[in-house]
Amino acid sequence: MRVLVMGDMEGVSGIVVWEQVGGGAPMYEEARRLYTEEINAAVRGARAAGAGEIVVVDCHGAGGGWTFNSLVPELLHPDCEWVAHHPWSRYTELLELGCDGVLLVGMHARAGTPDGVLCHTISSTTWRDLRFNGASVGEVGINAALCGHHGAPVLLVTGDEAVCRESRDLLGPELVTVAVKRGLSRYSARQIPPARARAMIEEGARRALEARPPVRPYVPARPTEIQIELSTVDSAERFRGRPGVEITEPLRVVSRGADWLEAWNRIWPWTL
């Protein structure tokens, strides 16, 4: 069984402020250890479920050389291999080989979620809202669509209660979720201590892969329309003149394609 683990930092137990997730900040070193250990928990659960190949992808943009490079190598579980510093939402090697299940660990809610700890939709953008065929999505939706394009289902999402709720609404009530904290605001949370949170993630990963809940790969309907609501009018300039992309209002951009990947490639090329 091949398993892909995609990780982010904002949804990890113990993390509530930007100063914990930015590379080089004093609090970052502790946070990246917390992040690595939650990834390890998912790896242990996958191994217990019988996974023979486990690949971890670091999807956290921490800035500078730390971007997609926040895991602590010497702490990583020996039963996995990991991908560092690869363009965001572009690692497809394992998906193309045939992936049995995807585990999303440390996820955060989409932009504008009142109880979403550190909520946003791609930190390097000024996107207030992102929609696939009219459905509002966040980074869970983007990663699930990438995996779904290659036929792989997301079977587990961990993070705060808000992203777990968002993920079940998008992928179905059968999705296994593990909430390690409850947002009280964007920058505060009532949290489960890391040791217990890791045990919950390990059990959730094992259960998701053993039970294989009837969660189908997430494939937005074809043809696909992607709509972005921007925060500032100058942000629209980067989309001007792109084939298949239209600036329909000062703060609205629409991309259309034969399928999700074609529409996505038009607004999120490899160079970003």
Beta strands, then each sheet from edge to edge (+ up, - down):
strand 1: 2-7
strand 2: 53-58
strand 3: 81-83
strand 4: 101-107
strand 5: 127-132
strand 6: 135-137
strand 7: 154-160
strand 8: 176-185
strand 9: 188-191
strand 10: 224-230
strand 11: 245-249
strand 12: 252-257
sheet 1: 3+ 2+ 1+ 4+ 7+ 8+ 9-
sheet 2: 6+ 5- 10+ 12- 11+
end
